Amino acid sequence: MHSLAVVILTKNEEKHIAQAVNSAKDYATEVLIVDAGSSDGTVELAKSLGAKISYRQWDDDFAAQRNFALTQTTADWVFFLDADECLTSDTGIAMQAIVASTQQIQGKVKRTNIAFGHQFAHGAFGPDEVTRLFPRSAVHWVNKVHEHPECALPELLLPGTLLHYTYESWQQWWEKAGKYTTIWAADKYAQGKRTSLSSVLVHVIGGAIKVFIIQGGILEGPMGLVSTWQHMAYTLSKYMKLLELQRKND
């Protein structure tokens, strides 16, 4: 009988963790929490719901947290669920069927984003697809932020969706955007990526056209316009931080 661990990375996720764990535990052999040093009730609440707890000190590296998680379970398969997401039953049942079979695939799932009290159907926060289900020994994660999996197996889109309860306030988005863009710039600079002011502007303008026109952000009305400006600000910030590192160190 093959086993499945649902992995959730946490740091101060007391508000969301019960929903995430409860959505996963009926479909998994174990729910594994990899905590980065929560100071709220995240760990205690997860424990009370039957989750297994491991710790790794936060070092601005999401890929490292996910790769560490792979060493903390003996399950044959892993599914990575963010703390502010929850599984629907269609996805959970499909995961169980794959794990019980002889298939060797990596599974991706559609994700619906709810931000600022608005469920997005288009644009910067529109539905996306994320690859989360893997045989444990077949995946490795890369990049400190906006991390992604490297896995050679064929992809399969699972039925159902993940519900992603992301940003609740502008301040929350602003603070997280500042942290993520700083990590991104430092990571890309260390990898040898370089940019220029003209390239920065191309990325900002091109990104705005992509999310507002091509991805249909215009159809979201005022929230589509707001989220497009957010996307522009985020893109501008991360590339300008990279440019600053170049000017300072090169």
Secondary structure, DSSP 8 states (H G I E B T S, - for coil): ---EEEEEEESS-TTTHHHHHHHHTTT-SEEEEEES---SSHHHHHHHTT-EEEE----S-HHHHHHHHHTS---SEEEE--TTEEE-HHHHHHHHHHHHSS---EEEEEEEEEETTEE-SSGGGS-EEEEEEEEGGG-EEE-SSS-EEE--S-EEEEEEEEEEE---SHHHHHHHHHHHHHHHHHHHHHTT----HHHHHHHHHHHHHIIIIIT-GGGGTHHHHHHHHHHHHHHHHHHHHHHHHHHHH-
